[in-house]
């Protein structure tokens, strides 16, 4: 059919005819009916691997039960097993909380930064918490200037959230350069 269209076009052009008025050539062999494609349902929930939600829930449960070492191990396992998970940002947030409970504020700050990076555009609720907790981690580490900048970003990027209110309160008690 394409070849016939091409030949028709060339002949019309050579003979000085109007190419724009050429009729559409019917497909050779007749029209092929198009099968109606079933409408794919898009769910609001992200696609998860088998066992991914169960592993995340188990790690989250350990964190809620106050077992930070076990929660940290489970969250590390989750992040290693499902590095591109839609739950990775939240897992990093809980991982940071477990590290704070274990007294490792420096590593907690890194986990909060990772959580914020993963959630910044996809999950504002997690991103606001991660940014606030990163700011408080920096404050605990004595990095006042960086803490002031980070905590100041929370109400700017996430106005009206609980994290923004908490960041404002934290900033009131600080002497920022």
N, C-alpha and C positions, 0 to 999 in steps of 0.2 A: 504494500500500500504506500509506503514511504517513497519507493522508487517511482511508482506511477505518479504520485504527487510531484516529485522532482522533475520528471519528464514533462508533465503538463505545464509546470512553471516555466521551464526552459523554452518550450515551444511557444508559449504565449508571449514570453519576453522577446524571442527572436522575431515573431510576426508583428510585434508592436502593439500587442493587446494590453489590456489593463490587468495586471497581475492581481490586484486587490479584489477583483470580481470573480476570481476562480472559485468554483464550488468545491466544497470539501468532498474528497473522494471517499466513498464508503469502503470500509475494510474488506479486503478479499476474504471470501469464505463467509461473509455475513457478520452481523453484529454479535458480539459475545456478551451475553448478559452478565452484568457485574453482580457477584454474590454480595448480599447484604452482610456486612461485617458486624458481628455482635458488638454492641457498645461496651467498651471496657469500663468497669467501675473503678474510679480512683478513690481509694480510701484516704482519709485524713491521717491515719496512722502510718508511720513509716514501716517499710518492709524489714523484718527482723529474721535472722538466721534461726534455725531450730535450736531451742534451748537458750537463746540469747536473753530473752525476757526473764526466764527462770533464773539464770545465772546472775543477772543484774538484781533481781528481787532478793535473792539469797544474800548477796553482798550488802545490799541496802539494809536488810534485816539485821545483819551483824553490826552495822554501824548504828542502827537504832537501839540495839540491845546494849550498847556501851562496851563492845569488845573491839577497841580500835586496832589492835594488832591483827586480829582475825579479819576484820573488815578491810584493813589495808592490804593484806595478802589476797583476799578475794577480789578486791577492786583491781589490784595489779594483774591478777589472772584474767579478769574480764577485759581490761584494756589491752593486754597482750593477745588474747584470743580473738577479740572483735575490735581491731584498731579503727575501723571506719564505721563503727556502729552509730546510729542516730542517738544512742544513749551515752556515747563516749563523753560528751561535755558534762553531763550530770554525774557520770562515774568519776570524772576527774575532780569535780566539786566535792563529792563525798570522800574521795581519796585525800584531798587537801584537809578536810575536817579530821580524818583519821590521823594524818601526820601531825596536825596541831595537837591532838589529844596525846600523841606519843612524844610530844616535845620537840618535833623537828620542824620548826617554823620556816626555815629556809626552803626545804623541799616542799612544804605546804604551799608556799608562795609560788613555786614553779607549777604545782598542780593547779592552783587557782588561775594562773596565767594561761595554762593550756586549756582549762575549762572555758575561760573567757574567749580565747581565740576560736575555739570550736563552736561556741554558742552565739558569738557576737551578732551574726546576721540571721541565725535560724531560730534562736530561742532566747528572747529578751529577758525572760524571768530568770533563767539560769545565768545568763551573761551579767545581769545586774548584781546578783549575789556573788558571782565569782570576782567581779571587779571590786566590790566592796570588801570582800575577804582578802583579796590581794593587797588592798590598801591597808587593812588592819595588820596584815602580816608584815608589810614594810615598816609600819609604825613599831611593831614589836621588835623588829630587827634594828631599830634605831635609825632607819633611813627616812627621817622626817620630811625632807624636801620631796622625795619620791612618793611618800605616803600622802602628803598634801595634794600633790598633782593627781594621783590616782583617785583618792577619795573625792576630789573636786570634780572628776569626770563622771562619777556615778549620777548625781542629779542632773548633769548636763545631758547625758545620753539616755538616761532612764528616769525622766521626771515622774513624780507621783508614785513611785514604787516604794515598798518598805525599805529596800536597800538604799534608796536615795535619802529617805528620812534618817536612817541609821548613819549614813555617811555624813550628812549635815551635822548630826549630833557629835560624831567623832571629830569633825573638823573644829567644832566650837571649843573643844578641850585641848586643842593643839596650838602651838605657836608656829605658824607657817612662815617661812622666809619669803 
